[in-house]
Amino acid sequence: MKSWKLMNNAITPAQRQRLSDFVLTADRFSQGDEVRRFEEQWSEWQGCKYSVFCNSGSSANFLIVQAMKELHSDTNHLWIAPATTWATTVSPIMMSGQALQLCDVTIPSMNLCLDSFKQILYQHKRSFGARPKFLFLAHLLGFNSMSDELIHLCDENNITILEDCCESHGATFSGKKIGNFGRASSFSFYYGHHMTTIEGGMVCTDDEEVYEKLLLIRSHGLLRELPPYMQVKYKDQKVDENFTFMVPGYNMRSTDFNAVLGQMQLKQLDKHNEIRRDNFGVFANGLDKDKFYTDFKVEGNSSFCFPVITKSTRGDTLALRKHLESQGVETRPIIAGNLYEHPFMNRVNQYRHDKNAEVIHQNGFYIGNNHAVDAGDVTWLVEKLNAWKGKQ
């Protein structure tokens, strides 16, 4: 029987040894020089000006929303987000008192559905006399969700794009890494993702104004968190050298310990992503198109996992998951499935756009893809999937 986990061997023995050495020899463990080094290295890899390391991808999303709220505090704004995504893409919007409208996605790559997006723009213009202010675009499961048409629609309607890249490190659109198309972007370094700091996240931006707000909000709103050149303009507002609170803030810092691991993991990211892409090619090319949705957006992917969306019934799909797990293959629902189906969404007053999200919710699940998986494993998996005859 297989032992196919969502993630295997995420932290190598050499990395564990380096972490042990760090614990035994370091004078500081909280946020310090190692965090700044990791932020600089990540910015260079990502191709952005500024990066802010925090304690999770969810916190990264929250920092983005709060920064936008600080910079656009004249009113509560309407945000659009995918109907299929992780809960903490949208929870920060809800918790910040902003209005939310979910948008349907495509099958099987879970890109934002542009027909649904256009309908939302029309509906809100007709009903409220105003269009959405922000699009929190989630690039799901390693697929790039960007397109020229989407960029044009957002430009035309004065919508600010923000990118949730928590599951898609290194995915590209037109040869450019995602996370560089919006005003800010988020990444997650949770244990099961493309690389790990155990827990951790990053916000990236080229906008110095956004960067300033991120630094403040990440650490209690403290003025001292800003670089000296940024502090100068607030000198007349300084209450105390150590404790001057400029904005409402939180403690969403990470630690030097996590940053040391992040620096080591980053060195392997491109190599591991190449393995993921190769694996996904075998999966996408081998899957039976009569049984499964197979028209994946392969170009530019960084394959977080193998998404399986059946053309059968909910009962057959659940039976297939149970069969795979009996063979040692771990499975999960496709993120949160259809967010409209979850109780917390009952508190949001919005139009319903979820035709495709509901198919994903009922008939979708995923299997882990990572650098410990090889083409032989994927071929075995595809054969198991294609041989499935339905619930017995």
Buried (B, 14 or more C-beta within 10 A) or exposed (E): EEEBBBBEEBBEEEBEEBBEEBEEEBEEBEBBEBBBBBBEBBBEBBEBEBBBBBBBBBBBBBBBBBBBBBBBEEEEBBBBBBBBBBBBBBBBBBEBEBBBBBBBBBBBBBBBBBEBBBBBBEBBEEEEEEBBBBBBBBBBBBBBBBBEEBBEBBEEBEBBBBBBBBBBBBBBBEEEBBBBBBBBBBBBBBBBBBBBBBBBBBBBBBBEEBBBBBBBBBBBBBBBBBEEEBBEEEEEEEEEEEEBEBBEBBEBBBBBBBBBBBBBBBEBBEEBBEBBBBBBBBBBEBBEEEBBBBEBBBEBBBBBBBBBBBBBEEEBBBBBBEBBEEEEBBBEEBBBBBBBBEEEBEEBEBEEBBBBBBBBBBBBBBBBBBBBBEEEBBEBBBEBBEEBEEBE
